[in-house]
């Protein structure tokens, strides 16, 4: 069997001996078992640290050059990619097109199982073509087992168009059939419920995507210290957070922070620069643009 280990199964399909009596455990024993097994997700991330760092560098360079980050996956993998993409605009004030999620089956697959659609490599190719992927972009193919045809087709098509490809899987490199420039393998071991990769594999994938997207945004100057200085002030919670950031970093009263936020057009990064440099909003904005939006450099 192609892409199989010595037992004839992908690592993600193996049976976990630690949970052989899963159906006989008490609820507390179930919780304890999951807790013990989930520690492997942290070890898997640590083991892939170099590849994750390489992916951050590659992606931030591409986005700095006008490219985009596109996640591609099916089922749980696709949903996690879409989730990470959707969280970038409110967290980092990025345009929706900068980080995108592509899932086999489209929007309907986000809420309804569409596993059969992952078997069509040609659909992955079409998805890449429809987004106009070019040599400026980075495509991350997410597939727990490393063999999903939809993801294989998408990554292959992306590379043919000159884009960089990153594979994010939960199997050893020799079991991955996705062509990529960077291969991130998160080896979490067999699942508590055999083959259910929404468990440890899904958790590790979510962690890796958090690290990748946040790391990229840090490299792009979307963060000052450890604060969201490019936060989109779109509701009362985010408005309060923006004011607290200004109060803390600018040593301002709440009223002063409110006034400064208003003057900056509700742009925290610009507000801080205005406060520290005594520039008006227009001059501060020009200075930020000169430094590609990097507040520390400005």
C-alpha positions, 0 to 999 in steps of 0.5 A: 500500500502506498504511503504506509508503514510496516503495519500497513497503516498510516500512523494516523490510522494506527490503534492506540494500545493505551486506550484499548479499553476506552469503552470501559472507562469511567468519565474521570478515567476518560478525562485523565487518558485524554490529558495524558495523550494530549501531552504528545501534542506539545512534544510534536510541536517542539520536534517541528520547531525548525520547520515551523520557523522556516515556514514563518520566514518563508511566509513573512517574506512572501507577504512582505513582497505582496503575496498571500497566505492560503490554507488548503484542507478537507474536513477538520484540517480544512476547517482549522485552516479557515478558522485561522484565516478568519481570525487574522483580520480582527486580530491583526487588521489584515485585509480578508484576502491576505490570509485565506482558507480553502476547504474541499466542498466550500462553505457548506463543508464548514458545518456539514461533513463532506469527506467524499469531496476530498478525493478529487485532486482536480478540485484542489487544482481548480481552487488554486486557479480560481484564487489566481495563485501566483509566484508571490503566494504561499500555500499551506496544504493541511492533511493529517494523513498526508495523502488527501488528494484535494490537498495534493492537487492544490499544492501541486498546482500552486507550485506549478504556478511558482508559489511556495508550498508548505505541507502540514501533516501528522505522519512521518515525512516518508508517508507524505505525498504532498509536494512542498518546499517545507514539510512540517510533520507533527508526530502525535502518535495514534489517536485515543479513538483510532483514526479520529484525527480531530483529536490529537492531530487536530489539536497539534494542527491548531497549535501549529497554525497559531504559531505560523500566522502569529509568527508571520504577523510579528515579523510583519510588524503587526505587534509591538512588544506583545500587544495587538497594536494593529487590532481592528476596533470593531466592537466594544470589547475591542474598543476597551482593549485598544484603550487599555493598550494605549493606557499601558504603553502610553501611560495615559488616563482612560480619558486621554486614551479615548481621545487619542484613539479618536484622533487616530481614526481608531488605529492603535499603532498610529495613536501610539506613534502620535503620542510618542512623536507628537506628530498629527495623524497625517504625518504619523501615517506617512512615517508608518508607511515609510517603515512598512507599518513597523511601529518600532522602526517608525 
